[in-house]
């Protein structure tokens, strides 16, 4: 098995975690709703990840809902001291599988207690406040003072150790850092979606972890001739190359590619051994041009 420690570590809250973690979202059913098709396979993925050295798992109680946290508890509890579990709050699922904002103080408190109960812990290691402003699912401007202040109150009660932000703009990160210590930012970012290029560099300078969600494109997997060509040249799969690019993009990036397959999990973890040459990085950079590069 690959030593994922080869990819290095980075600080996340009060822990120094390996830069290759695991995202649990795909352990739920289709559309991140309902139970998995194969519960035993889901448990096996979690146990294999931790056995391989993964010490950072990303989850949320609105995955399922409740499903992934319950699977994590069944597979891994009692948890090892070096395992950091990061969850997120700020949304609830409708009976129709819709994703709905849940950012009031009461809703956030309920979400924290749901996560505590379903994970089977007394305190949450890291909680990301996921904003759902505007009409779409992407970031939208607006003050996060009210929900973040409510989360800080839960932290002061001893229910949350560290706070992160998710689905946020650079302005919201700046506002959030004036209200609380922010230990990580989780936004959409990958080879083709690079709106956060400048933010990643800013966070790296401040020693704050950046955790890209949809690192492989999400529900529409990355497709690129350049990606395929680089993969062929280095003897890896296109998805492995996309993850390796993230690891080389900036030292503060933590990769949490998710899967419900042990085979795919092992492929994801193997990127610790994959170092892309400068020529490959140049070719891959051309896939997605960041806003800064357009001006």
N, C-alpha and C positions, 0 to 999 in steps of 0.2 A: 504494500500500500504506500502511496506517495506520502512523504512527510510534508504536510501542508504548512508547517512552520517555515519552510523555505521561502514562502512568500512574505515573511516578516510579520511583525505585530504592530498594533497601534492602540493608543489609549482610548478607552471607552468608559466614561465615568471613572470609577476607581479601579478598573481592571485593565490589564494589558492583554488584548485579545489577538488571536491570529487573524490575519486579514481575510482569510477565506472562512466564511460562516455558512449558515444554512437558513433559507427562508421557507417557512412552513405553509405558506398560503396554498400551495397546490395539494396539500394533504386533504383538503375538504373535497366535496363533490364538484361536479361541473358548475362553472360560474362561481366558484368559491362558495358554494351553497350546499348544505346537506352533508351527509356522511360520505366517506370515501367508498369507492366501489369495492376495494379490498382493504379491510381494516388491518389485517395482519401485515400486509405489504407496507402500509403507512407506518406502522410501529417499527418494522424492520428498517425502514429508511432512517428514522430518527436514531435508532440504536446504532446503526452502521456509521452514521455521521459522527456521533460522539466517540465511538470506538476508534474512528480514524483521526481523532484529535480536534474536531470542531468544538470550539468553546464559546460560540456566539450564535444564538438562535433568534431569528426574528419571527414574530407572530402577532396575532391580535385576536381578541375575543369575538370580533365581528367577522372572523373567517369561519364560516359554517352556518350560522354563528355558533360559537362555543366549541365547535368540533376540534379545531387544531389544538387549542389549549388542553382539552381533555385528552387528546392523543399524546401530547407532550408529557402530561402528568402520568399517564399510564405507562408510557415507554421509559421515562427517565427518572421519575421520582422514586426515592429521594435523590435530589440533584447533587452532583459533585460541587465542591466549593469553587472550582474554577470555571463553572458554566455560567455565562451571562445570558439571561433571557430578556429580550427587548420586545415590548408590546406597544400597541398604539391605541389611542382612543380618539373620539371625535365623530364617530359614525355609528349607525345602527342599520341592520338589515330589515327590510320589509318582508312581509309574507310572500311577496312576488319576487323575492331575491334582489330587490332594489337596494341601492346604497343611499342612505339618507343622513343629512347632518344631525349631529347630536352634541351640541357645543355649549349647552347651558350648564351652570354649576351643578345642578341636580343630575343631569345626564352624565356628566364627566365623573361625578362621584360614584354613580351607579356602575359605570364602565370599569372604574378602578376596582371596585368590590367584586364585580363579575370576573375580572382577570385574576384577582387574588384567589377567589374560590375555585375557579376551574383549573388554574395552574397548581393550586395547593401550596401556596406560599403565604408568608405573613407580610412581606414587603416586596414590591416590584423593583427589579434592578434598574431598568430604564423604561420610561414611558414617553413615547412620542405623541405630541399633540398634532393630530392630523387635521388640517383645515379643509373645510369644504365650503368655500365662498364662491359666489357666482353661479352661473348656469351649468358649466361643464364640470369635468372631474379634475381638470388641471388647476394650477395655482391661479389665484385672483387676488388683487390687492384688497386690503381692508385691515383694520386694526385687530390684532390678536390679544389685546390687553385683557379683555374680560375673560376669555377661556383660559389663557395662560395664568392669570392671577388665581383662578379657581384651581388649576392644577398645582400651583405653588402651595396653596393652602393644604391640599392633600399631601404634598411632600412634607410640609411642616407638621402634619399629623403622624409622620413616620410610615406612611403607606407606600411612598415612592422615594427611591434613593436619588435618581438622576432624571433629568428632563431633556428630551429632544424635540425637534420640530419636523413635521412632514408635510409635503405638498405646499411649500411656502415660497414666497418671493424673497429676493435679497433684502428688500425693505422690511419685510416681516421678520427676517432673521435679525436684522439690526435692531428692530424694536424689541424683539424677544430677548436679546442679550442685555438689554437695559433693565429687564424685569426679573430675569432668572439666569442662572448659569446653564448654558445650553451645551450639552456634551456631544450632540450629533445632529445632523440634518439628513433627512431621508426624502429624496426627490426622484422623479423620473430622470434617468440619464443613461445613455449608452452610445455606441458608435455613431448612430444616426440621429440622436436626440441630444444636442449638446448646448442647450440654452444656459446651463449652469456652469459653463467653463470658467467664467470670472469668479463666480461664487465659490467654486471648489478651491481655487487658488487663495482666495481670501480666508476661507476656513482653515486651509492648511497652514497659513501664516499664523493663525490664532490657535493652532493645536486642536482643532475640532474635527471629529470624524465626519466623513460624508459617506452615506450609504445609498447607492443608487438602486431604486426599484425598477423593475422591468429591464434588468441589465442585458437581457437577450431579446428585447423588443416587446415582451409581454404577450398579449393575446395575438399579436401579429409578428411572428418571429422575424428577426433581422434577415434581410435578403440583399445580397450584394455580390456582384461579380468580383470586385476587388477583395472582398472578404474570402470568397471561395478560392481565389488565386493564392492569397497569402497562406491559407490553411493547407493547400496542396504543397506549397513550397516548404512549410515547416513541419509537415507530417502530422497535422492535428485536424480536428473537426472545426468547421466555421464557428460553432458556438464556443469551443475552447479558446479560439483566437480572440473572440469578442470579450471573453472574461479576462484573458491575459492582458489585453489592451487596457482594460480598466485598472488592473493591478499596477501597470506601468505608467498609467496616466498621472497619478499623484499618490504619494505615500499615505495620505489620510483617507483613501478610499477603502472601504470594507465591502467585499463582495458577498452577497447573500443569495446567490442563484438557488431557486427552489426546484424541486422535482418530486414526483411520487414514485420514482424508480431507483432501485439500488444501483442498477447499471449506469444510469445517467448521473447519479450522485457521484460515483467513482470517476466518471469522466470529468465532472466539474471540479472535483478535488485535485485531479491530476494537473490542472493548470499551474499549480505551484512549481512544477518542473519546466514550464514553458516560458522561455525568455525570447521575446520577439526582437529581431535585429532592427537597426535603424531604418533600413529600406522598407521593411514591413510596416513600421509605425508611420512612415511618410505616406504609404499607399492607403493605410487605414484612415489616416486623418482626413483624407479627401472625401470619405464617405459622407460625412456630415459636417457642415461648416457652421461654426458657432456664430452667434450674432456679432460678437466682437470682430470676427474675421471678415464679416461682410462689409464692414465700414472702412 
